[in-house]
Amino acid sequence: MKKWIQAGCVALVTVLMIVVGCVSKNPWQVLARSVAKQATLTDLDTSVAMEMTLSQEGQKVSVVSDMDLKCSGINTPDMKYATDSAMTVSALGITQQLDMQTYYYDGWCYTDMIGEKYKYATDLSTIMNSLQQNMNTSNLTAAQMLDLSMTEENGQTVLAFTADPTQMNEQVKEALGLIGDQLASLGEIAMDVHDVHGTYTINKDGYYTAAHVIMSYEMSILGISIPVDADIHMTFNNPGEPVNVELPDLSAYNEIELPEAD
């Protein structure tokens, strides 16, 4: 079950990051302007609240997660990030909470989870390629969206969208391939996106300030299919402003080696 949850969260974040990049006075022009603005960001301060349900063999697992992510020096050799997350998992009348902190600094990824602190070497280009694949919208076209509309609310622009599942699956497959080494310990993972829709809020400067994404997909782990439904709210705090990423004492983390992907 832990593998289901971990894989489900990794896969969900992969799709979510793609979707954040997918969505453009027509709405496509607004999208294009926002994509260009997002591409200039070197710092990011984001909060994510997620509710996810996984189903398998008549059982349902509920996952409620809150995560804060801060990143600075994006697309530079000095990039670093910090995440702080709290996850509550409920299944068969039993509820467990998992708190986790992760960091990236100077070629290493660090994780502090359930009293264990470990680190593993990660090439910066690998992280940047994955980030670029997930966030870069330069290759996306109108054909990848089934619907896009625009309204104005409280001085901000709201884009409502429905993504094309076929196009999303192509993007997911490519993105998962880039992070294959990180997923190797979970076994072979595949995803089939059924539905992705939601809204994005853009401020007067063209930056995303909020996102609400509702999605359903089927995840396959070692041949076992698991339907997943997710409801995600994202807040982009002070977009365009510098972000201070605070790191703990990293000398206390033990080095490990990740399993190689097949």
MIDOSE-1310 file (N, C-alpha, C; in nm, 2 decimals, decimal comma, always signed):
residues 262
mkkw	+0,08/-0,12/+0,00/+0,00/+0,00/+0,00/+0,09/+0,13/+0,00; +0,20/+0,12/+0,07/+0,29/+0,24/+0,08/+0,34/+0,27/-0,06; +0,37/+0,16/-0,14/+0,42/+0,19/-0,28/+0,31/+0,25/-0,36; +0,18/+0,21/-0,34/+0,07/+0,27/-0,42/+0,07/+0,42/-0,39
iqag	+0,08/+0,45/-0,26/+0,06/+0,59/-0,22/+0,18/+0,67/-0,27; +0,30/+0,62/-0,25/+0,42/+0,70/-0,30/+0,42/+0,71/-0,45; +0,39/+0,61/-0,52/+0,38/+0,61/-0,67/+0,27/+0,71/-0,71; +0,16/+0,70/-0,64/+0,05/+0,78/-0,68/+0,08/+0,93/-0,67
cval	+0,15/+0,97/-0,56/+0,19/+1,11/-0,54/+0,29/+1,15/-0,64; +0,39/+1,07/-0,66/+0,49/+1,11/-0,76/+0,43/+1,13/-0,90; +0,34/+1,03/-0,94/+0,27/+1,04/-1,07/+0,18/+1,16/-1,08; +0,11/+1,19/-0,97/+0,02/+1,31/-0,96/+0,10/+1,44/-0,98
vtvl	+0,21/+1,45/-0,91/+0,29/+1,57/-0,92/+0,34/+1,59/-1,06; +0,38/+1,48/-1,12/+0,43/+1,48/-1,26/+0,32/+1,54/-1,35; +0,20/+1,49/-1,34/+0,09/+1,54/-1,43/+0,06/+1,68/-1,39; +0,05/+1,71/-1,26/+0,02/+1,84/-1,22/+0,11/+1,95/-1,27
mivv	+0,24/+1,92/-1,27/+0,34/+2,02/-1,32/+0,32/+2,04/-1,47; +0,29/+1,93/-1,54/+0,27/+1,95/-1,68/+0,14/+2,04/-1,70; +0,04/+2,01/-1,63/-0,09/+2,09/-1,65/-0,06/+2,23/-1,61; +0,01/+2,26/-1,51/+0,04/+2,40/-1,48/+0,10/+2,47/-1,59
gcvs	+0,19/+2,40/-1,67/+0,25/+2,46/-1,78/+0,16/+2,47/-1,90; +0,06/+2,38/-1,91/-0,02/+2,37/-2,03/-0,12/+2,49/-2,06; -0,17/+2,54/-1,95/-0,27/+2,64/-1,97/-0,21/+2,79/-1,99; -0,33/+2,96/-2,22/-0,29/+3,09/-2,25/-0,40/+3,16/-2,26
knpw	-0,72/+4,00/-2,63/-0,78/+3,94/-2,51/-0,87/+3,85/-2,57; -0,78/+3,71/-2,62/-0,85/+3,58/-2,61/-0,77/+3,50/-2,51; -0,83/+3,39/-2,46/-0,76/+3,32/-2,35/-0,62/+3,26/-2,40; -0,61/+3,23/-2,52/-0,48/+3,18/-2,57/-0,37/+3,28/-2,56
qvla	-0,40/+3,41/-2,59/-0,31/+3,52/-2,58/-0,27/+3,54/-2,43; -0,37/+3,53/-2,34/-0,34/+3,54/-2,20/-0,25/+3,43/-2,16; -0,27/+3,31/-2,20/-0,19/+3,19/-2,17/-0,05/+3,21/-2,22; -0,03/+3,26/-2,34/+0,10/+3,28/-2,40/+0,18/+3,38/-2,32
rsva	+0,11/+3,49/-2,27/+0,18/+3,59/-2,19/+0,22/+3,53/-2,06; +0,14/+3,45/-2,00/+0,17/+3,40/-1,87/+0,28/+3,30/-1,87; +0,28/+3,22/-1,98/+0,39/+3,12/-2,00/+0,52/+3,19/-2,01; +0,52/+3,30/-2,08/+0,65/+3,38/-2,10/+0,69/+3,43/-1,96
kqat	+0,59/+3,48/-1,88/+0,63/+3,54/-1,75/+0,68/+3,43/-1,66; +0,62/+3,31/-1,66/+0,66/+3,20/-1,57/+0,80/+3,16/-1,61; +0,83/+3,16/-1,73/+0,96/+3,12/-1,78/+1,08/+3,21/-1,73; +1,04/+3,33/-1,69/+1,15/+3,42/-1,64/+1,17/+3,40/-1,49
ltdl	+1,09/+3,33/-1,42/+1,10/+3,31/-1,28/+1,23/+3,23/-1,24; +1,30/+3,28/-1,14/+1,42/+3,21/-1,09/+1,39/+3,17/-0,95; +1,28/+3,22/-0,89/+1,24/+3,18/-0,75/+1,09/+3,14/-0,75; +1,06/+3,05/-0,66/+0,92/+3,00/-0,65/+0,88/+2,97/-0,51
dtsv	+0,77/+3,02/-0,47/+0,71/+2,99/-0,33/+0,57/+2,94/-0,35; +0,55/+2,81/-0,33/+0,42/+2,75/-0,36/+0,36/+2,67/-0,25; +0,23/+2,67/-0,23/+0,16/+2,59/-0,13/+0,07/+2,50/-0,21; +0,06/+2,37/-0,17/-0,02/+2,28/-0,24/-0,11/+2,20/-0,14
amem	-0,24/+2,20/-0,16/-0,33/+2,12/-0,08/-0,40/+2,02/-0,17; -0,39/+1,89/-0,13/-0,43/+1,78/-0,22/-0,52/+1,68/-0,15; -0,63/+1,64/-0,21/-0,70/+1,52/-0,16/-0,70/+1,42/-0,27; -0,66/+1,30/-0,24/-0,65/+1,19/-0,34/-0,71/+1,06/-0,29
tlsq	-0,78/+0,99/-0,38/-0,84/+0,86/-0,35/-0,79/+0,76/-0,44; -0,73/+0,65/-0,39/-0,68/+0,54/-0,46/-0,77/+0,42/-0,44; -0,81/+0,35/-0,54/-0,90/+0,23/-0,53/-0,83/+0,11/-0,58; -0,85/+0,00/-0,50/-0,79/-0,13/-0,55/-0,85/-0,25/-0,47
egqk	-0,91/-0,34/-0,55/-0,98/-0,46/-0,50/-1,09/-0,42/-0,40; -1,17/-0,32/-0,43/-1,28/-0,28/-0,34/-1,24/-0,20/-0,22; -1,11/-0,17/-0,21/-1,07/-0,09/-0,10/-1,03/+0,05/-0,15; -1,06/+0,15/-0,06/-1,03/+0,29/-0,10/-0,93/+0,34/+0,01
vsvv	-0,83/+0,41/-0,05/-0,73/+0,47/+0,04/-0,74/+0,62/+0,02; -0,76/+0,70/+0,12/-0,77/+0,84/+0,12/-0,64/+0,91/+0,16; -0,59/+1,00/+0,08/-0,47/+1,07/+0,11/-0,49/+1,22/+0,11; -0,47/+1,28/+0,22/-0,48/+1,43/+0,23/-0,34/+1,48/+0,26
sdmd	-0,30/+1,58/+0,17/-0,16/+1,62/+0,18/-0,15/+1,78/+0,17; -0,07/+1,84/+0,25/-0,04/+1,98/+0,24/+0,11/+1,99/+0,23; +0,16/+2,07/+0,13/+0,30/+2,08/+0,11/+0,34/+2,23/+0,08; +0,44/+2,28/+0,14/+0,50/+2,41/+0,10/+0,63/+2,38/+0,03
lkcs	+0,65/+2,45/-0,08/+0,78/+2,43/-0,16/+0,84/+2,57/-0,19; +0,96/+2,58/-0,16/+1,04/+2,71/-0,19/+1,16/+2,67/-0,27; +1,18/+2,74/-0,38/+1,29/+2,71/-0,47/+1,36/+2,85/-0,52; +1,49/+2,85/-0,52/+1,56/+2,97/-0,57/+1,67/+2,93/-0,67
gint	+1,71/+3,02/-0,75/+1,81/+2,99/-0,85/+1,77/+2,89/-0,96; +1,64/+2,89/-0,99/+1,60/+2,80/-1,10/+1,67/+2,83/-1,23; +1,71/+2,73/-1,29/+1,79/+2,74/-1,42/+1,93/+2,80/-1,40; +1,98/+2,79/-1,28/+2,12/+2,83/-1,25/+2,19/+2,72/-1,18
pdmk	+2,33/+2,72/-1,18/+2,40/+2,62/-1,10/+2,38/+2,63/-0,95; +2,33/+2,74/-0,90/+2,31/+2,76/-0,76/+2,17/+2,72/-0,71; +2,09/+2,65/-0,79/+1,96/+2,62/-0,76/+1,95/+2,54/-0,63; +1,85/+2,57/-0,55/+1,83/+2,49/-0,43/+1,68/+2,50/-0,40
yatd	+1,63/+2,39/-0,33/+1,49/+2,40/-0,29/+1,46/+2,33/-0,16; +1,35/+2,36/-0,10/+1,31/+2,29/+0,03/+1,16/+2,27/+0,02; +1,12/+2,15/+0,06/+0,98/+2,12/+0,07/+0,94/+2,07/+0,22; +0,83/+2,11/+0,26/+0,78/+2,06/+0,39/+0,64/+2,01/+0,38
samt	+0,62/+1,88/+0,40/+0,48/+1,83/+0,37/+0,43/+1,74/+0,49; +0,30/+1,74/+0,50/+0,23/+1,66/+0,60/+0,12/+1,58/+0,52; +0,12/+1,45/+0,54/+0,03/+1,37/+0,46/-0,04/+1,28/+0,56; -0,18/+1,27/+0,55/-0,26/+1,18/+0,63/-0,32/+1,08/+0,54
vsal	-0,30/+0,95/+0,57/-0,35/+0,84/+0,49/-0,45/+0,76/+0,57; -0,57/+0,74/+0,52/-0,68/+0,67/+0,58/-0,72/+0,55/+0,50; -0,72/+0,43/+0,56/-0,76/+0,31/+0,50/-0,81/+0,20/+0,60; -0,92/+0,14/+0,57/-0,97/+0,03/+0,66/-0,99/+0,08/+0,80
gitq	-1,03/+0,21/+0,82/-1,06/+0,26/+0,95/-0,93/+0,30/+1,02; -0,82/+0,29/+0,96/-0,69/+0,33/+1,03/-0,64/+0,45/+0,96; -0,59/+0,55/+1,04/-0,54/+0,67/+0,99/-0,39/+0,69/+1,04; -0,31/+0,72/+0,94/-0,17/+0,75/+0,98/-0,12/+0,88/+0,92
qldm	-0,03/+0,94/+0,99/+0,02/+1,07/+0,94/+0,17/+1,06/+0,91; +0,21/+1,11/+0,80/+0,35/+1,11/+0,76/+0,40/+1,25/+0,73; +0,50/+1,30/+0,80/+0,56/+1,43/+0,78/+0,70/+1,40/+0,71; +0,73/+1,49/+0,61/+0,85/+1,47/+0,54/+0,90/+1,61/+0,49
qtyy	+1,03/+1,62/+0,50/+1,10/+1,74/+0,44/+1,20/+1,69/+0,34; +1,21/+1,76/+0,23/+1,31/+1,73/+0,12/+1,38/+1,85/+0,08; +1,51/+1,84/+0,04/+1,59/+1,95/+0,00/+1,67/+1,91/-0,12; +1,71/+2,01/-0,20/+1,82/+1,99/-0,30/+1,92/+2,10/-0,28
ydgw	+2,05/+2,06/-0,28/+2,16/+2,16/-0,27/+2,29/+2,10/-0,32; +2,35/+2,17/-0,41/+2,49/+2,14/-0,45/+2,50/+1,99/-0,50; +2,41/+1,94/-0,58/+2,43/+1,81/-0,64/+2,37/+1,69/-0,55; +2,30/+1,73/-0,44/+2,25/+1,62/-0,36/+2,10/+1,65/-0,33
cytd	+2,02/+1,54/-0,32/+1,88/+1,54/-0,28/+1,88/+1,49/-0,14; +1,81/+1,55/-0,05/+1,81/+1,52/+0,10/+1,66/+1,49/+0,13; +1,64/+1,38/+0,22/+1,51/+1,35/+0,27/+1,51/+1,32/+0,42; +1,42/+1,38/+0,49/+1,40/+1,36/+0,63/+1,26/+1,31/+0,65
mige	+1,25/+1,17/+0,68/+1,12/+1,11/+0,69/+1,12/+1,00/+0,79; +1,02/+0,99/+0,87/+1,00/+0,90/+0,98/+1,13/+0,87/+1,06; +1,19/+0,98/+1,10/+1,31/+0,97/+1,18/+1,43/+0,93/+1,10; +1,43/+0,91/+0,97/+1,54/+0,88/+0,90/+1,58/+0,99/+0,81
kyky	+1,71/+1,02/+0,80/+1,77/+1,12/+0,72/+1,87/+1,06/+0,62; +1,84/+1,08/+0,49/+1,93/+1,02/+0,39/+1,94/+1,12/+0,27; +2,05/+1,09/+0,20/+2,08/+1,18/+0,08/+2,13/+1,09/-0,03; +2,11/+1,14/-0,16/+2,16/+1,07/-0,27/+2,21/+1,17/-0,38
atdl	+2,31/+1,14/-0,45/+2,37/+1,23/-0,55/+2,27/+1,24/-0,66; +2,25/+1,36/-0,71/+2,17/+1,39/-0,82/+2,23/+1,49/-0,91; +2,25/+1,46/-1,04/+2,31/+1,56/-1,13/+2,21/+1,67/-1,15; +2,26/+1,79/-1,14/+2,18/+1,91/-1,16/+2,11/+1,91/-1,30
stim	+2,18/+1,87/-1,40/+2,11/+1,87/-1,53/+1,99/+1,77/-1,54; +2,00/+1,66/-1,46/+1,88/+1,57/-1,45/+1,76/+1,65/-1,40; +1,78/+1,72/-1,29/+1,67/+1,79/-1,22/+1,62/+1,90/-1,32; +1,71/+1,97/-1,38/+1,67/+2,08/-1,47/+1,60/+2,03/-1,59
nslq	+1,65/+1,92/-1,64/+1,58/+1,86/-1,76/+1,44/+1,82/-1,73; +1,42/+1,76/-1,61/+1,29/+1,72/-1,56/+1,20/+1,84/-1,54; +1,25/+1,94/-1,48/+1,18/+2,07/-1,45/+1,14/+2,13/-1,58; +1,23/+2,14/-1,68/+1,21/+2,20/-1,81/+1,10/+2,12/-1,88
qnmn	+1,10/+1,99/-1,88/+1,00/+1,91/-1,94/+0,86/+1,93/-1,89; +0,86/+1,94/-1,75/+0,73/+1,95/-1,69/+0,67/+2,09/-1,70; +0,76/+2,19/-1,70/+0,71/+2,33/-1,70/+0,71/+2,40/-1,83; +0,79/+2,36/-1,92/+0,81/+2,43/-2,05/+0,68/+2,41/-2,14
tsnl	+0,62/+2,52/-2,18/+0,50/+2,50/-2,26/+0,53/+2,54/-2,41; +0,65/+2,55/-2,45/+0,68/+2,60/-2,58/+0,63/+2,51/-2,69; +0,62/+2,38/-2,66/+0,58/+2,28/-2,76/+0,43/+2,25/-2,75; +0,36/+2,32/-2,66/+0,21/+2,29/-2,65/+0,13/+2,38/-2,74
taaq	+0,03/+2,32/-2,80/-0,06/+2,39/-2,89/-0,20/+2,38/-2,85; -0,29/+2,45/-2,92/-0,43/+2,45/-2,89/-0,49/+2,31/-2,90; -0,42/+2,22/-2,99/-0,47/+2,09/-3,00/-0,46/+2,00/-2,88; -0,37/+2,05/-2,78/-0,36/+1,98/-2,66/-0,46/+2,02/-2,55
mldl	-0,55/+2,11/-2,58/-0,66/+2,15/-2,49/-0,79/+2,13/-2,56; -0,88/+2,07/-2,49/-1,02/+2,05/-2,55/-1,10/+2,17/-2,54; -1,07/+2,25/-2,43/-1,15/+2,37/-2,41/-1,07/+2,47/-2,32; -1,09/+2,60/-2,35/-1,02/+2,70/-2,27/-1,11/+2,83/-2,28
smte	-1,15/+2,88/-2,16/-1,23/+3,00/-2,15/-1,18/+3,09/-2,05; -1,23/+3,22/-2,05/-1,17/+3,32/-1,96/-1,27/+3,41/-1,90; -1,26/+3,44/-1,77/-1,34/+3,54/-1,70/-1,25/+3,63/-1,62; -1,31/+3,73/-1,57/-1,25/+3,83/-1,48/-1,31/+3,82/-1,34
engq	-1,23/+3,80/-1,24/-1,28/+3,80/-1,10/-1,19/+3,88/-1,01; -1,24/+3,98/-0,94/-1,16/+4,05/-0,84/-1,03/+4,11/-0,90; -1,04/+4,16/-1,02/-0,92/+4,22/-1,08/-0,82/+4,12/-1,14; -0,85/+3,99/-1,13/-0,76/+3,89/-1,19/-0,83/+3,81/-1,30
tvla	-0,75/+3,75/-1,38/-0,80/+3,67/-1,49/-0,81/+3,52/-1,45; -0,92/+3,46/-1,48/-0,94/+3,31/-1,44/-0,96/+3,24/-1,57; -0,87/+3,14/-1,60/-0,88/+3,05/-1,71/-0,94/+2,92/-1,67; -1,05/+2,88/-1,73/-1,11/+2,75/-1,71/-1,07/+2,66/-1,83
ftad	-1,02/+2,54/-1,80/-0,97/+2,45/-1,90/-1,01/+2,31/-1,89; -1,01/+2,24/-2,00/-1,02/+2,09/-2,00/-0,91/+2,05/-2,09; -0,82/+1,96/-2,04/-0,71/+1,91/-2,12/-0,75/+1,79/-2,20; -0,68/+1,76/-2,31/-0,70/+1,65/-2,40/-0,62/+1,53/-2,34
ptqm	-0,69/+1,43/-2,29/-0,62/+1,31/-2,22/-0,52/+1,25/-2,31; -0,54/+1,24/-2,44/-0,44/+1,17/-2,53/-0,31/+1,25/-2,53; -0,32/+1,38/-2,54/-0,20/+1,46/-2,54/-0,14/+1,46/-2,40; -0,22/+1,46/-2,30/-0,16/+1,45/-2,16/-0,08/+1,33/-2,14
neqv	-0,13/+1,21/-2,19/-0,06/+1,09/-2,17/+0,07/+1,09/-2,24; +0,08/+1,15/-2,36/+0,21/+1,16/-2,42/+0,31/+1,24/-2,34; +0,26/+1,35/-2,28/+0,35/+1,44/-2,19/+0,39/+1,36/-2,07; +0,29/+1,29/-2,01/+0,32/+1,21/-1,89/+0,43/+1,10/-1,91
keal	+0,41/+1,03/-2,02/+0,51/+0,93/-2,06/+0,65/+0,98/-2,07; +0,66/+1,09/-2,13/+0,79/+1,15/-2,15/+0,85/+1,20/-2,02; +0,76/+1,27/-1,94/+0,81/+1,32/-1,81/+0,85/+1,21/-1,71; +0,77/+1,10/-1,71/+0,81/+0,99/-1,62/+0,94/+0,93/-1,66
glig	+0,97/+0,93/-1,79/+1,09/+0,87/-1,84/+1,21/+0,95/-1,79; +1,20/+1,08/-1,77/+1,31/+1,16/-1,72/+1,34/+1,13/-1,57; +1,24/+1,09/-1,50/+1,26/+1,06/-1,35/+1,26/+0,92/-1,32; +1,29/+0,83/-1,42/+1,29/+0,69/-1,40/+1,37/+0,64/-1,29
dqla	+1,49/+0,70/-1,27/+1,58/+0,65/-1,17/+1,52/+0,67/-1,03; +1,45/+0,78/-1,01/+1,39/+0,80/-0,88/+1,27/+0,71/-0,85; +1,21/+0,65/-0,96/+1,10/+0,56/-0,94/+1,14/+0,42/-0,95; +1,26/+0,39/-0,97/+1,31/+0,25/-0,99/+1,27/+0,16/-0,88
slge	+1,28/+0,21/-0,75/+1,25/+0,13/-0,63/+1,11/+0,09/-0,62; +1,02/+0,16/-0,70/+0,88/+0,13/-0,69/+0,83/+0,03/-0,80; +0,93/-0,01/-0,88/+0,89/-0,10/-0,99/+0,84/-0,02/-1,11; +0,79/-0,10/-1,21/+0,75/-0,04/-1,33/+0,62/+0,04/-1,31
iamd	+0,61/+0,16/-1,35/+0,49/+0,25/-1,33/+0,45/+0,30/-1,47; +0,32/+0,29/-1,49/+0,25/+0,35/-1,61/+0,13/+0,43/-1,57; +0,09/+0,52/-1,65/-0,03/+0,60/-1,62/-0,11/+0,62/-1,74; -0,25/+0,62/-1,72/-0,34/+0,65/-1,82/-0,44/+0,76/-1,77
vhdv	-0,42/+0,88/-1,82/-0,50/+0,99/-1,78/-0,63/+0,99/-1,84; -0,74/+1,00/-1,76/-0,88/+1,00/-1,82/-0,94/+1,14/-1,83; -0,91/+1,22/-1,73/-0,97/+1,36/-1,73/-0,89/+1,45/-1,64; -0,87/+1,57/-1,70/-0,80/+1,68/-1,63/-0,87/+1,81/-1,66
hgty	-0,92/+1,88/-1,56/-0,99/+2,01/-1,58/-0,97/+2,09/-1,46; -0,99/+2,22/-1,47/-0,98/+2,31/-1,36/-0,97/+2,45/-1,40; -0,91/+2,53/-1,31/-0,90/+2,68/-1,33/-0,76/+2,73/-1,29; -0,72/+2,83/-1,35/-0,60/+2,90/-1,32/-0,63/+3,05/-1,30
tink	-0,57/+3,11/-1,20/-0,59/+3,25/-1,17/-0,46/+3,32/-1,20; -0,47/+3,43/-1,27/-0,35/+3,51/-1,32/-0,37/+3,65/-1,28; -0,26/+3,71/-1,22/-0,27/+3,85/-1,17/-0,25/+3,95/-1,28; -0,25/+4,08/-1,25/-0,24/+4,18/-1,36/-0,10/+4,18/-1,42
dgyy	+0,00/+4,12/-1,35/+0,13/+4,12/-1,40/+0,16/+4,00/-1,49; +0,06/+3,91/-1,50/+0,07/+3,79/-1,58/+0,12/+3,67/-1,52; +0,13/+3,67/-1,38/+0,18/+3,55/-1,31/+0,06/+3,47/-1,26; +0,08/+3,34/-1,25/-0,01/+3,25/-1,19/-0,01/+3,29/-1,04
taah	-0,13/+3,30/-0,98/-0,14/+3,32/-0,83/-0,21/+3,20/-0,77; -0,29/+3,12/-0,84/-0,36/+3,01/-0,79/-0,40/+2,91/-0,90; -0,42/+2,79/-0,86/-0,47/+2,69/-0,95/-0,56/+2,59/-0,88; -0,66/+2,54/-0,94/-0,75/+2,43/-0,89/-0,76/+2,33/-1,00
vims	-0,71/+2,21/-0,98/-0,70/+2,11/-1,08/-0,78/+1,98/-1,02; -0,87/+1,93/-1,10/-0,94/+1,81/-1,07/-0,90/+1,71/-1,18; -0,86/+1,59/-1,14/-0,82/+1,49/-1,24/-0,84/+1,35/-1,19; -0,85/+1,26/-1,29/-0,87/+1,12/-1,27/-0,78/+1,05/-1,37
yems	-0,71/+0,94/-1,32/-0,62/+0,86/-1,40/-0,61/+0,72/-1,34; -0,56/+0,63/-1,42/-0,53/+0,50/-1,38/-0,38/+0,47/-1,37; -0,34/+0,43/-1,26/-0,19/+0,40/-1,24/-0,17/+0,25/-1,24; -0,07/+0,21/-1,31/-0,03/+0,07/-1,31/+0,10/+0,05/-1,25
ilgi	+0,11/-0,04/-1,14/+0,24/-0,07/-1,07/+0,25/-0,22/-1,08; +0,36/-0,27/-1,15/+0,38/-0,41/-1,16/+0,26/-0,49/-1,21; +0,19/-0,43/-1,30/+0,07/-0,49/-1,36/-0,06/-0,48/-1,29; -0,05/-0,41/-1,17/-0,17/-0,39/-1,09/-0,23/-0,25/-1,12
sipv	-0,36/-0,24/-1,16/-0,42/-0,12/-1,20/-0,49/-0,05/-1,08; -0,46/+0,08/-1,06/-0,52/+0,15/-0,94/-0,58/+0,28/-0,99; -0,71/+0,29/-0,99/-0,78/+0,42/-1,03/-0,75/+0,52/-0,92; -0,73/+0,64/-0,97/-0,69/+0,75/-0,88/-0,78/+0,88/-0,91
dadi	-0,84/+0,94/-0,81/-0,91/+1,07/-0,83/-0,84/+1,17/-0,74; -0,81/+1,29/-0,79/-0,74/+1,39/-0,72/-0,80/+1,53/-0,73; -0,80/+1,60/-0,62/-0,85/+1,74/-0,62/-0,73/+1,82/-0,56; -0,68/+1,92/-0,64/-0,56/+1,99/-0,59/-0,58/+2,14/-0,60
hmtf	-0,54/+2,21/-0,49/-0,54/+2,35/-0,49/-0,40/+2,40/-0,47; -0,36/+2,49/-0,56/-0,22/+2,54/-0,55/-0,23/+2,70/-0,53; -0,14/+2,75/-0,45/-0,12/+2,89/-0,43/+0,02/+2,93/-0,46; +0,04/+3,03/-0,55/+0,17/+3,08/-0,58/+0,19/+3,21/-0,50
nnpg	+0,28/+3,20/-0,40/+0,29/+3,32/-0,31/+0,39/+3,42/-0,36; +0,35/+3,55/-0,37/+0,43/+3,66/-0,41/+0,51/+3,63/-0,54; +0,44/+3,59/-0,65/+0,52/+3,55/-0,77/+0,60/+3,67/-0,82; +0,72/+3,64/-0,87/+0,81/+3,74/-0,92/+0,90/+3,80/-0,81
epvn	+0,88/+3,77/-0,68/+0,96/+3,82/-0,58/+1,07/+3,72/-0,54; +1,18/+3,77/-0,48/+1,29/+3,68/-0,44/+1,24/+3,58/-0,33; +1,29/+3,46/-0,33/+1,26/+3,36/-0,23/+1,38/+3,32/-0,15; +1,37/+3,32/-0,02/+1,48/+3,27/+0,07/+1,46/+3,13/+0,10
velp	+1,55/+3,04/+0,06/+1,53/+2,90/+0,09/+1,63/+2,86/+0,21; +1,57/+2,83/+0,32/+1,64/+2,79/+0,44/+1,67/+2,64/+0,44; +1,80/+2,60/+0,46/+1,84/+2,46/+0,47/+1,88/+2,43/+0,61; +1,85/+2,30/+0,65/+1,90/+2,26/+0,79/+2,05/+2,22/+0,78
dlsa	+2,09/+2,16/+0,89/+2,23/+2,11/+0,89/+2,23/+1,98/+0,81; +2,29/+1,98/+0,69/+2,29/+1,87/+0,60/+2,39/+1,77/+0,63; +2,48/+1,79/+0,73/+2,59/+1,69/+0,76/+2,53/+1,57/+0,83; +2,41/+1,58/+0,88/+2,35/+1,46/+0,95/+2,28/+1,36/+0,86
ynei	+2,28/+1,38/+0,73/+2,21/+1,29/+0,64/+2,31/+1,18/+0,59; +2,26/+1,06/+0,59/+2,34/+0,94/+0,55/+2,33/+0,92/+0,40; +2,44/+0,89/+0,33/+2,43/+0,87/+0,18/+2,38/+0,73/+0,15; +2,29/+0,73/+0,05/+2,24/+0,60/-0,01/+2,26/+0,61/-0,16
elpe	+2,24/+0,49/-0,22/+2,24/+0,48/-0,37/+2,10/+0,44/-0,41; +2,04/+0,51/-0,51/+1,91/+0,47/-0,56/+1,93/+0,35/-0,65; +1,83/+0,26/-0,65/+1,83/+0,15/-0,75/+1,83/+0,20/-0,89; +1,90/+0,13/-0,98/+1,90/+0,17/-1,12/+1,78/+0,13/-1,19
ad	+1,73/+0,22/-1,27/+1,61/+0,18/-1,35/+1,64/+0,08/-1,46; +1,55/-0,01/-1,48/+1,57/-0,12/-1,58/+1,58/-0,06/-1,72
